[in-house]
Amino acid sequence: MKVFFVINSSNNGGAPKMIVTLYQEMKKKIPESEIIFLKKIESQYSQIAGARYLSNRLNTPVDYIKVFRKLYNILKKEKPDATISFLPLANIFSNVIGKHLGIPIRIASQRNPPYIYGKIVRVIDRYIGANGYYTHNICNSVAGMKAFYDYPESYKKLLDVIRNCVEPADFSISKESAVNKLNLPKDKLILTCVGRLHDQKNHDVLIKTMQYLENTVLYLAGDGPLRENIISLIKDFNVGDKVVLLGDLNREDIRLLLRATDIFVIPSKYEGLSNSLIEAMSYGLPVICSDIPSFTNFLKIEGTDSYAGIIVESNDEKDWSYAIESLKEDVNLIEHYQTLSLDKVKDLTAEKMTNKYINLLK
């Protein structure tokens, strides 16, 4: 069997991380697996051994046509038995080409709720998903799947859920050693948020929250288009001594940062299943999240009205500061959420995720 993976770009986002993990795991079991990035963006995923990068730019209609043709020629020549694509552009390109070429298994993966994308992309995805271009259509969360509630039945019947995986946490280094290695303050509460500096991640509320917190430092790991806006906001709210922008970190430093962290905060406006959330939970961190369907659905403890994390129902910085303070001051509550975090993600392994995709190839 030959399986080709296709994704929009090699940026440092969650979708590239997950498709690369899936590709690398799949290649162990199906050696004739390959991965294609439509656009190359310098990142930790821009030098994947054996990967194909089709273009350095996707700005104009001509750029898109050229990339479509390159992908068509590759799939026509290589004749894979299956394609697995992540994100709308890759889903559209690989599955339109795949159906035309007669590739028998064509798996699309929806990583976010559809309403965040432009109208043209939504219309095309809706049409091809309802008319046999996808043989399987995978979401990474139940909440993500439910977001397609008003799509045609022929689209919805192909939907299924395969949750993201999380790599095993590294507990070989102590929390104290991680704090020392990163030169973090030892006498302050360490808050961490990992994610692109993008409107989706809603960093504004965290920065505003910091004006109400004492003996606390917020570390933002990631970079993106809103960096200058966030720097301005930090100055406007006079929290320069409480907020640290770390930029993009390598994997080792991310793992060290999580090991050194006291509380993980994530106020996103929307998500599929957040990789940064489940990775933080794998380190036993108590988590404080925004009230969005993907978080509440994932964190819900089965058979109860409780969650494996604190849900802040509003976007108000005073509510966020109250949630952080209430957790900060209760050691027993911190330990309770630490235990819940570890339990919640214990089954999210790369092997289990990969096996679920392999089952679709049969």
N, C-alpha and C positions, 0 to 999 in steps of 0.2 A: 504493500500500500504506500502511496505517496500523498502527503498532506502539505498544503501550502497555507501559511498564515499571512494575513494581510491587515495592516493598520495604517491610519492616516499619516502619522509622523512619529519620529523618535524623540519627542519631547520628554521631560521628566515627570509627566503625569502618571496617574494611577493606571490608566488603560495600557500604555506601553509596558509598564512594570508587569502587569498581569499577563499580557499576551506573550512577553518574553519568557516569563516563568513557565507558562503553559507549553510554549514551543520547546524550551530546553528539557522539560520533563517528558514531553511527547517524543522527542528525538531519541531518548534512551530506549523507548519501546518501539518506535517506528522511525528507523534511521533515515528514511527518505523524506524527512520533514524539512521544509524551508520556510524562512520568514522574509516578508517584503514590507518595507516602509515606503509609502508613497512619497513622503518628503523627508529629507534628512535635516534634522536639527541637532546641533552639537549638544550632547548630553551623555549620561552614563549608558544610553542605549544606541549611541551613534557609531559604535565600533563593535557590534556583535559579530562574532566569527561566523562567516558564511552567509550573513544577511545581505539582501539586495536593497539598495537605496535608489529610488527611481529619479529623484530630482532634488535640487537644493532650493527650489522655490515653487510655490503654488499661489500665484497672485492674480493671474489673468485667465480668461477663458482659454487662450492658447496653451497656457501651462497645464491646465486640466486636461485638455485634449491630448497633449503629448504624453502625460502620465497614463492616461487611459489606454493609449496605443501601446505604450511600453508594457503595461500590465497584460494587455490582450496578447501581445506577442510572446511573453513569457509563459502564460498559461496555455497558449496554443501549442508551443513547442514542448513544454514539460509534461503536459497531459496528466495533471494530478487527479487522484481519485476523489479528493475532497479539498474544499477550502474552508478555512475558519477565519472570519473577519471580525474586527472590533471597530466600532464607531461608524456613524452614518455614511461618510464618504467611501470608506473602504467596503462597507456592506453593499452600497449601491454599485460601485465599480466591479467588485469581484463577483457579485451574484448575477448581474446583468451579463457579464462576460461568461461566467460559469454556465449559466443556462444556455446561452447561445452555443457554447462549445460542447455541451453535453456532459459537463462534470457532474457525476451522479449525486454527490453529497455536498450541499452548500449551506454552511452554518453561519448565520449572522449573530452578532452579539450586541445587544443594546446596553450601553454602559450608564446611561442617564435617562431621566424622564424625557419624553419626546418634545414637550412644550418649550424646552430651552433652545431648540434649534430653529433655524430660519424656516419660513413657510415652504420654500421650494424643496428643501431637503425633506421636510415632513411629508409633503405631498408625494414625492417620489418613493420614499421608504414605505409609506402607507400602500401605495399602488403595487409595488413589486412584492411586498410582503403578503399582500392579499391575492396575488395572482401567480403563485407557484415559483417565484424566483428563489425563495428561501426554502430549503427542506426542513430546517430547524431554525428557531429564533429564540436566542437565549438571553435572559436578563440575569443580573447578578444579585437581585434582591426581589422579594415578594412585592415590596412597595413599588419597585420599578416596573414589575409586570402589571400591577394594577393600574399604573398610569396610562395604559393603553385601553382602558375600559370602553372608550367610545369608538374603537376601531372595528372594522368589519369582522364578522365571525371567522371568515377564512384566514384572516391575519392572526386573530387571537388563538385559534386552535393550534398554531405552531409554537406558541410561547411556552417556555419552561424556565425554571430557575436553577442556575448553578452558581453557588456563592463563591466569592473570591477566596483565595487561600492566604495564609500568612506564614512567613518563614519562621522557624523556631527562634525564640528569643535567646539572647546570649547572656546567661547569668554567670559566666565565668569570671566576670569582673564585678566587684562589689559596688554598691551605690556610692559609697564614700570615695572609692578610687576613680569612678567615672566623674564625680564632681571635681576632684583634684585635677584629673587629666584635662578637663575642659576649662579649668580655672573659673568655675562658677562660685558664687557666694555661698558660704556654708551656713550663714545665719538668716537666710531669707527663704520664703516659699518659692519653689521653682514651678512656674506654669509653662507648658509648651504647647504650641500649635504647629503642625507640620502640613504644609500645603502651598500651592502656587499663590502668589500675590495677585489674586483675581477676584472680581466682584462676587463670584460664586462662594468664595470662602468667608466673606463677610468679616474680614479682620477689623473693620471699623469699630464694631461693638466691643471687641476686646480692648482696643486702644482706649476707647472712652471709659471702659470699666476700670482701667488701671488708676484713674484719678481718685478712685474711692478705696483703693487697697494700699495698706502699709506693709512694709517688710516682705514685699512680694516682687518678683521679677518675671516678666513674660518674655519668652524666647520664641521668635517666629522663624521657623526654618523653611526656606523656599524663596523663590524669586518670581518675578512676573511683571506684567504691564502696569500694575498699580504701585510699584515700588515708590516712585516719587510722591504720589498722593499720600501714601502711608507715612512717609517721612514728614510730609507737611502736617498731617494730622497729629503725629507724635509731638511736633513743635507746638501746634495750636492748643493742645491739651496739657502741655508742659509735663509730659511723662517720659522725657528723654532718659531719665535715670532709672526708669522702670520697664522699658521696652527695648529689646535688643533684636535687631535684624541680622540674622545669620547668613542669609543668602542660601543658595543651593549647597547642600552638604553631601559628601560621599556616604556610602552605606555605613562604613565604620563609624563615622561621626554621628549619623542619625541614631545608630544603635547605642552609642555612648550617651547621647543626649536623652534618649528615652530611659536609659538606666538611671540617669541622674535626676530625672523629673519627679516631682511630687504629685502633680495633677495635670491631666491632659484635657485641653479645652478645644472644642471644635464647633463654631457657631454657623456652619455652612447654611446657605439658602436652599440648596438642593444637592443631592448625591445619589449615586447608585448604591453600592456598598463600599464605603470609604476604606481604602487601604490603610490610610494613616490611623484611622480609628481602631481597626482590628489589630494593627501592629502595636499600637500603644497598649491595648488590652492584653496582648500576649506578654507584655512586660509587667502585668499585674497592676497597671496604673488605674486609679479611679478616673472616670471620664465624666465630663460635663458637656452636654450637647444641646444644640438647638432642637426645637420641636418640629422636625420634618419627618415625613412618613418612613423614609429609609432607616432613620435612627430609631424611631419608636418601634417600628416593626422588628428590627433586628435585636434591640435591647430588651424587648418584652420577655419576661420570665414566664414560661408556659404554665398555664393553670393558675396564674395570680394576676393581680392588678399592679404588680411591681415591675421595675426595670433594673437592668444591670448597669445603671449609670444614672446620673442626675439630668433630667430634662428641664431646660429653661423654656417656658412657654412663650415668652415675649422676646423682643429684640431690644429691650430696655437695659441700659448698662447698669442701672441700680439693681435690677433683678439678677443680673449676672454676678455682680459683686456680692450680693447676698448669698447666692448659691456657693460661690467660692469660699466666702467667709464661714458659712455654716459647716462646710466640709473641713476646712482648715482647722477649725476649733474642736473637732470631734474625732479623736484617734480611733475610737471603736467604729465610727462610720467609715473612716478611711479604710480600715482593715476589712470591713464588710464589702465595700465596693472593689477592693483589690481581689478578694476571693471570687466575687461575681465575674470580674473581668476575665480572670484566668479560666474559669469554668466555661464561659460563653464561647471562647475561641478555640478550645482544645481540639475540636474536630476539624478545624479549617486547615487541613494540610494540603500541600501541593499534590501529593499522590492521589488523594481522594478527589480533588478537583479534576485532575487529568484523567482519571479513570472514568469519571462521568462524561467527559467529552469523548473518550475512546468508545464508550458504549453507544454514542451517537453514530459512530463510523461503521457499526456492524449491520 
